[in-house]
Amino acid sequence: MDTTALRQLPSVDRLLSHPGAPALIAVYGRPLMVEALRAVLDTTREGARHSAPIPADDLLIEQARRTLEEWLAPTLQRVINATGVIIHTNLGRAPLSTSTVRAISEAASGYSTLEYDLESGKRGSRSLHAEGLITRLTGAEAALVVNNCASAVLLTLTALAGPAPDHPTGRGVLISRGQLIEIGGGFRVPDVMRQSGAQLVEVGTTNRTHRHDYEQAIQPDAALIFRAHRSNFALVGFTTEPDLNELVTLAHVHGLLCVDDLGSGALLDTTPFGLAAEPLVQESIRAGADVVMFSGDKLLGGPQAGILAGRAAIIERLKRHPLARAVRADKLCLSGLAATLTHYLVGDALEQIPVWRMIAESVTPIRGRARRWARSLNRAGLSCKVIDGESTVGGGSLPGTALPTALLSIEHPAPDRMAAGLRHEAVPVIVRIEDDRLVIDPRTVLPGDEPLLLASLRRLAL
Ligand SMILES: *Cc1c(COP(=O)(O)O)cnc(C)c1O
């Protein structure tokens, strides 16, 4: 070891009095600056032990600046979604409407009537804010908003079939073997069932489950029939399953409840856009399900939330359960959800909710944008053409169905490298690679992101 070199290592104090230090201290604060300098000096000391020269103080300050930037770089960054997957779970699912963002911002930046009644000047109810809109839209008697649909399922199973003084080991929940699904992110229906303390009663077979299978499986301690929408996969071929009307009748004849986990749950019909039919919340309510559950940030197009709608007496039981307090929605969620639901009520959801605007957009304007981008990028030296392709809805809904789209297809000697380059832009761009070409679907690129996207592509063309 070269101890003379180590003796040249500056002290933290010396670096703090370097002329470059005050600017960094002003931005990051002194304690963090000291920590960064220590980290830089540790690395330098380690290098010196292996005979690396000790950098000048200027350079050490520069290293501290880079270290501080790295430590504080936000990990949750805005990105441009050019993948054509509209509800992309990894990219944060639904972008929000302008009025939803405004409502959330207002609720976030000040005080609010979250649990305050202006008439009486006393405590009010947080359940007021979105629930009236939900019942009006779905026809349900009552509603409850929780954190997400997974917690809605957990709450429902725990409150209606979990261990209770009269059933210490939990009650039976009947579910078809064709519905023992995994949604992703580790959400598996059988695991949630176990966590709730309810007793899972598997019914029928993977592909075929009949009404009499359910009838035979009903035991005295059974509490409910659970239907889970398969969401992210399709069962085709030699299959059968009772529909929700039949399940509701069966459940009620035997004194059981029937609950329907819709997952995405749409309030608008998806078929006019050439998509398969995603089950409508209103239909499940009309079929008589006692509780229907769905997400706020899938096809609803709002903030993350789990929405429970159903019979007043049952929703009341859910509200009173201690778990309801643990999974309750916060003011940001409730204000945003109310604003999103309002679009459905006043009939401007297709124009104002980004997810629905993207679903509803026809291929002609998309092709127009792709052509315009291709012309501009070809001039910048890229090799682009416009090809036919498909966008998907994503978010664990409508598996196997797609929307026709026009793609900007870019030829590049190393498309993977270009895709990586795009991910490292100041606002990262996420693209698809198909047949060794980089493809960009204008459908999911938000209007305001177009200039940034084109600038990034032009930069990488050089
Ligand atoms: C997506 C989904 C869930 C989970 O919803 P989150 O809002 O992501 O918690 C539950 N059940 C089904 C059927 C789903 O599709």
The ligand as an SDF file (V2000), in Angstrom:
LIG
                    3D

 15 15  0  0  0  0  0  0  0  0999 V2000
  -57.0690   -7.2180  -11.6540 C   0  0  0  0  0  0  0  0  0  0  0  0
  -57.9280   -8.1330  -10.8860 C   0  0  0  0  0  0  0  0  0  0  0  0
  -57.9190   -8.1130   -9.4850 C   0  0  0  0  0  0  0  0  0  0  0  0
  -57.0010   -7.2220   -8.7140 C   0  0  0  0  0  0  0  0  0  0  0  0
  -57.3110   -5.8890   -8.9230 O   0  0  0  0  0  0  0  0  0  0  0  0
  -56.3260   -4.7320   -8.3820 P   0  0  0  0  0  0  0  0  0  0  0  0
  -57.1330   -3.4840   -8.5300 O   0  0  0  0  0  0  0  0  0  0  0  0
  -55.1180   -4.7840   -9.2440 O   0  0  0  0  0  0  0  0  0  0  0  0
  -56.0140   -5.0320   -6.9710 O   0  0  0  0  0  0  0  0  0  0  0  0
  -58.7600   -8.9760   -8.8100 C   0  0  0  0  0  0  0  0  0  0  0  0
  -59.5510   -9.8170   -9.4720 N   0  0  0  0  0  0  0  0  0  0  0  0
  -59.6010   -9.8670  -10.8240 C   0  0  0  0  0  0  0  0  0  0  0  0
  -60.5330  -10.8400  -11.4900 C   0  0  0  0  0  0  0  0  0  0  0  0
  -58.7870   -9.0230  -11.5800 C   0  0  0  0  0  0  0  0  0  0  0  0
  -58.8170   -9.0580  -12.9180 O   0  0  0  0  0  0  0  0  0  0  0  0
  1  2  1  0
  2  3  1  0
  2 14  2  0
  3  4  1  0
  3 10  2  0
  4  5  1  0
  5  6  1  0
  6  7  2  0
  6  8  1  0
  6  9  1  0
 10 11  1  0
 11 12  2  0
 12 13  1  0
 12 14  1  0
 14 15  1  0
M  END
$$$$
